[in-house]
Amino acid sequence: MTSGDEANRIGHYLAGAIGWSLLQCLPVENSREVLSFTPSPIGFRGGSRSRPRTSPLNGASEGNGRPMVVGRAIIAWGEASPFVWRPANRSTRSAKHNGCRDGSIDSRLSEIDHAVPWRPNQKYKPKITRTVEPITMNKPSIVLLHGAWHNATCWSPVITSLVSAGHRVYAPDLPGAGVNAKYPASYRLRPFDPAAFASEPSPSAHIRQGERTDAIVSLVERAVRESGRQAVLVGHSLGGITVTSVTEAIPGKIAAAVYLTGLLLPPHLTTFEFLSNSVMAGSRATELMVAEPQIVGACRINPLCPTSSYRALLKETFAGDVPESDFDKIAHHLHCDESAQIFNHATIATPSRFGVVQRHYIRCLEDRCLFTEAQDFMISAADEAFGTATCVYDLPTSHSPFLSGPDALARHLIEIAALSEREP
């Protein structure tokens, strides 16, 4: 290698590294906006097709089909994209060569951990000055909405399969969740004071369902513009509330509304009212609460609790079929507060808008958070309210099939997307 080549290589490396640092430091101008990320040839030689095998920024490998976690959203393009990024794991070796079981939850989450370090109360808005527009396969985009106390990273094990099938995938952190989450001071106070934690007002108490609906309406509209087709909207657990609200708001943009063991509530019913229904008797979710919502303004859990009994309850509620050794990696992505205003939102859905969109429900048969009886109750209530049948699928998993059965879940979503393809 000549000195000129070496100087050129170092120059491109530094340019890319500086660009990446600037992306990390830029503040978010609008906390409700969820940005997509078009892969950019930052750090490559002028965007030339004669480019290095891996990115000097983060070991990104072209064509590997892995998603990149950026700001508040995981955005992944189809396999025909000129650049496909992987999370910021500095090594280009596979998970198996990094000491992880290939394909295990441990190997999947090891990449997430590197990509999304915990930054309390900080927000980031990636900026891109030059983009490469991916060559799409003209398939519907898929928008994945997480549930209560979760964030976008829970979808990472599923995204690779969806991208490989040719779909654009959007997985945002909802307002009040993920990097948008705020924590009460007593949450990390040591020694821990349970009484203070049970009484301190939540900094997320102001979050309303309308804010989440507006954010996802904007994201879906962008996804439709970029793909040229209606989007498939998927909601897990509490994310189903946002699926219903967005579908009611823009039914013409939604190819299918999908509920993954999600809250498909009939009109006028709130989540609090549903939790008090007899079909939810014995749900582990209510046992996790460590504060009164009317006091703190939020439904509060304690993912950091070291007590073995509470940790066991947390695991049984969300991921009872995930190995114990992997659960810590899952739990540290949870946040403690979900605004009580979300749970107190009365469902608005009409036959003339929400009712005209294809509706799908993926039941999780081993769910200890939302029992199958509760899932069946919602399906029957929706069918009666809207006069159309919900298409039902089954998975033999806990409340977190994206962790314990990601391949089977991806197959269902790909099938639903294929059934729902139509022009916007």
N, C-alpha and C positions, 0 to 999 in steps of 0.2 A: 504494500500500500504506500503510495507516495505521500509526501507531506501535505500536498494540496488536497488529496482525498481525505486525509485525516482531519485537516482543518475544516473541510466541508462537512464531514460527518459530525464533528463536535459542534459546529455552528447550528446544524439542524437539530441536534439533541438539545442544545441550550434553548433554542427558540421554542421547541415543543414543551420543554420543562417550564419555561417562564410562562407560556400560554396557559398551561394546565394550572399553575399556581394562581394566575389571575382569575381563572374560572372559579377556583375554590374560594376566593376572597370577595367576590362580588356580592353585594347585598340583594335581597329580594325586594323589588319595588311594590309588588302586589302579592300579598300572602295567599290570595285565592287562586292565583294563576299557576297552572301546572304546565311546564314547558316540555315539549318533545325535544329530542336531540338527534339532529341529522349528523351521522358520522362525518367527521371533518379530517382532511389530510394534514392536520397540524403536525409538524415534525417530519413530514415526508418531503421528498425532493420535488417541490413545485407541483405536487399532486400527480406526478408522472405515473403512468401504468407500470413503469419499471421501478418498483418500490421494494423496500426491504421486506423480509418475511415476517418480521414482528415490529411492532411500534416501539420506538425508543422511549415512549411515555410510560407505558404500563404493560408491556409484553403482549399487546393485543395482536391476535393472529387473524389474518384475513380468512374468511370462510369458516370460522369455527362455530358460528351459530350461537354464540353465547351473548347474553344481554349485558348492557353496561348500566350501572346505577349512577344516575346523575341528578344532583339536587334533590327534588322531591318526586322524581319519577324514574321508573325503569322503562327505558324505551328500547325496543329491539326491532330491527328491520328484517325483511326476508332474506333468504340465503343468496339472492341475486344482488344484494347490496355490494357496492364496490369496497366498502369498509365495514366489517362487523367487529365490534369491540367486545372484549371480555372485561370482567371486573378487575380492579387495580391490584391484582396479585402479581408481584414483581417477577415471578418466575414464569417461564413459558412451559414448564413441565406439567404433566397431567397431575390430577389429584392423587392418583395411585403412586406416582413417583415422589410425591410430597409426603408420603407416609399415611395417606388417607385411603380408606376403602373406596375403590373406584365406583362412582355412582351413589355412594352412601349419602345420608343427610350430612354427615360430618364433612365430606368433600364438597358438597354444594354450599354449605354455610360458611366454610372456610374462606371462600371467595367473597361472599357477602360481607363478612367481617372486615376484610381488607378494604372493600369498596365504600362502606358506610360506617366510619367510626362514629361513636356517640359524641354529638356536639350539642349540649343542652341549650335550648332556646335560640339556636342560631339558624338562619335561613340563607339559602344560596340560590342564585339565579344564574345558570350557565349562559354565557354569551358566546356566539360563534360568528366569526367574521367571514368565513368562507365555508361553503358546504358542498357536499357531493350528493346529488339527488339519487336515491336508490332506484334501481329498476324493479318495479313491483310485479307481482304475478296477478294483480287485479283481484285479489281476494278481500273479503271483509276484514277490516281492522277489528281487533279484540281488545276491549277495555276491561281491565281487571280491578275490582274494588275490594279492598281488604275489609275485615270485620272489626268489631270493637277491640280496643287495646292492641291491635296489630298494626303493621305498616306494610309498605309495598314490597319489602324484601321477602315476605312469606311466599310470594308467587315465583320467586327465582327458579325453583326446581322445575316449574311447569313451562316457563317461557321458552326454553331452548327447543322443546318439541313443537310448540306453536310457531316459532320462527322458522324452523326447518320445514314446516308444512306450507310456508309462504305467506304467513300472516304478519302484519304489523301489530305489535303488542304494546299497549300502554298500561302501566301499572303505577298510578300516582299515590302519593301519600295524601290522604284527605285532610282538609283543614282540622287542626287539633291533633293530628296523628303523625307518627314518624318524626321527621326533622321539623315538623310544625308543632310538635307537642311541647307543652310547658309543664313544669313539675312544681308541686308545692315544696317549699324549703324543707319541710320536715321529712320529705321522702328520703333524702340522703343524709339527714342529720344523724351523727353518731356521737354518743350512744343513741340508738333509735328510741323515739318517744311515741308509743302507739296512741296515746291520748291526743297528742298534738297532731298526729297524722289523721286521726279520725275527726278532727274538728277544724283544721285549717282550710279556708275557702280555696276552691280550685281556681288556678289561673286560666283554666279552659272553660269555665262556666259560661262564658259569653258566646261560645260557638253554637250557632243555630243550624238547623237542617237546611235552611235556605242558602246558607253560605256554601255548604257542600254541594247542593244541587247546582248552583250557579257555576262552581268550579268545574264540575263534570260536564255540564252542558257545553261550556266553552271547549273542553277537551274533546268531546265527541264531535262537535262541529268541525274542529280542526282535523280530527281523524278522517271524517267523511270527505273533507276537501282534499286531503292528501291521498286517499285511496280511491276516490271516485265511487265508493260504495257505502251503503249504510253499515253501521258498526254493530258488532255483537257486544252487548253490555252484560258483564258478569259481576254479581255481588255475593260475597261470602258473608254469612251471618248477618250482623248489623248493616253491612254494606248493601243488603237487599233493600233497605229503606231508601237509599240513594238511587238504586236501580229503578224503583217504582216512581220516585219523584221526577227523575230525568226522563223516563219513558213517557210519563204524562205530559211533560213540558215540550218535548220534541219527538213525538211518535214517528214522524216521517224520517228521522235520522237513525232510528233503531231497527235493525234487522231482526234482532231477537233479544228478549230480556231473560237472563239466565240467573237462577237462584241456586247457589251452592250451599246446601243446608242453610239457606238464607231466610230472612224475614220477609215473606210474601204476605203482608198483612192486608186484610180486607179494608174497604174504605172506612174512614173515621176512627179506626182503632189505633191506639198508641202502643209503643213497645212496653211501657209500664203496665198498661192494661193487659197486654198479652202475657206478660210474665206472671200476672196474678191469676191467669186462667188455669183451670184444673189440669189441662194437658201438660202444663209446665211444672206440675207438682213433683218435687224431687230433683229438679234440674240442679246440676252442680254450679251453674253460673251464679245463681243468687247466693250460694254459700260462700262465694269468693269475696263478696262485698265487705269492706272493712270500715265503711263510714256511711252515714245516712245521707242520701242524695239531697234531701231538702236542707241539710245543714251545710254541706260543702259545695253544693251545686254541681255535683258530678257523681257518676257511678265509679267508685274507686276500688281498685284492687292493689295488691302489693307484690309485684313480680320479684322484688328483691328479698322477700321474707325468707330468712334462713330456717325457719321452723319446719321440721320434716313433715309434719301432718299437713301444713298449708301447702308446702311444695308438692306433696303427693296429690292434694286436691286440685292444684293448678294443672298438674300434668294430666290427671284423669279428665278434667274438664275440656282441655284443648287438644291434647295429643296423647291419649291413653295408649295408642298402639305404636308410639315412637320409642325406641330404646332409651333407657334411663340415661345412658352415657351421652346421648345427643340432646337431651332436653334442656340443659343449661344454655346451649348455643341458641336454642329457640327462645327461651324465656327472656334473655337479655335484650331481645328486640321489642319486647312488650313495653307499653307505657302504662301509667297507673290510672289516668283519669279520662273518662269519656263524658262529655258534657251531658248533664241531665236534660237539657233542652232537646237533644237528639232523641232521647228515650221518651220524651213527652210530646213529640211531634205526631199529630194526627194525620194518618195516611189520606192523601188526596189522589184518587184514581177513578177515572170514569170509563164506562164501556166505549164511548165514542173516541177516546184517545188512547189511554193505556190498553183498553180491551181489544184494540185492533192489531196489536203487535204480538208476534209469536212469543209464547211463554213456555219456558222450560224450567224444570226443577230437578236438581241432582240430589237425591237423598243419600245421606251417610248413615248406614244401618247400625253402626256401633257408636253413634254420637251420644255423649253423656252431658252435653251442654244443651242441645236441642234434640229431644227424643224423637224417634220416628213417629210417635203418636202426634207430637206437635207439628212435625213437618206435614203429615197427612191432613191434619186439621186445616192448615193454611192452604194446601192445595185444593181441598174440597171447597173451602170458603171462597177462594178466588174463582174457581170454576162456576160456582153458583152466582157470584156477584157479577161476573162479566159475560156469562153465557157461552164461554169457549173453554175448550179442554186444555189443561196444562200437560205438556209432554214430560213424562217422568223417567228418570234414569236412576240406577242404584249403584252405590259404591260400598264395599264392605269395610269401611274405614271409620275412624273417629271424626271429631269435628275439624280436623286439619288434613284433608286428603291431599293437599298440595305438598305435604311433607311425607305422609305415609303411603300415598298412592299417586304420585305425580304423573306417571305414564298413563295410567288408566283414566285419570282426570283429563289429561290432554287429549286423549282419544275421543272422549265425550264432547269436549269443546270443539274439536276439529269437525266432528260429525254434525254438531249443531250449526256451526258456521256454514258447512256445505249445504245443509237443508235450507238455510235462511238467505242464501245469496240472492240479491235483487238490486236493481239500480236505485240510487237515491232520488 
